[in-house]
């Protein structure tokens, strides 16, 4: 008994959607293209900012999340406890952690 392989012709050719040069693509204009589409909301007013500050521990936690993500190691939700423990450490320890994460490979 022999098996037959499916035929691959022009109709089944692989199409790479990223092979198109973006400069050659003509995108349709939106109906309301006369309006400035850059800002969906008005720019923020600095006088209306809240006078809240973030705690150093929270700032270290946010910085650690950003450093891990930019190093290609996005933290999983299960890593929350470890990140909380690391952000409780001193500024010097967190600076060393971020320096190690940003070190070029």
C-alpha positions, -999 to +999 in steps of 0.1 A: +000+000+000+014+034-009+004+067+005+001+097-017+015+131-006-008+161-010+000+181-040+015+215-035+009+239-063+005+276-067-028+275-049-012+262-018+019+284-018+031+298+014+024+335+018+045+356+041+024+386+053+056+404+064+073+401+030+054+432+017+073+465+017+052+488+039+062+518+017+044+502-012+011+495+006-016+520+000-038+522+031-074+535+028-080+569+043-104+571+072-137+589+065-129+617+089-093+621+078-095+659+077-095+659+115-062+657+135-061+620+145-030+623+167-048+629+200-079+610+210-078+628+244-066+663+251-030+665+264-027+664+302-027+696+322+003+695+347-017+717+371-043+690+374-019+663+384-024+645+417+001+651+444+007+615+451+042+599+455+050+563+451+068+545+479+105+535+473+095+498+476+068+501+450+092+520+428+118+492+431+091+466+423+081+485+392+117+490+381+124+453+387+094+443+365+107+467+338+143+454+340+132+418+338+109+424+309+135+444+289+161+417+296+137+392+279+126+375+311+089+386+316+078+377+351+049+352+354+020+359+378+035+332+401+067+353+404+049+380+424+061+368+458+097+366+446+095+401+432+079+414+464+107+399+484+134+414+461+118+448+461+119+448+499+157+447+498+178+478+499+184+502+470+220+489+466+208+453+461+182+463+436+207+484+417+230+454+415+201+432+403+192+457+375+229+461+366+232+423+362+200+422+341+211+450+318+246+436+313+252+428+276+254+392+268 
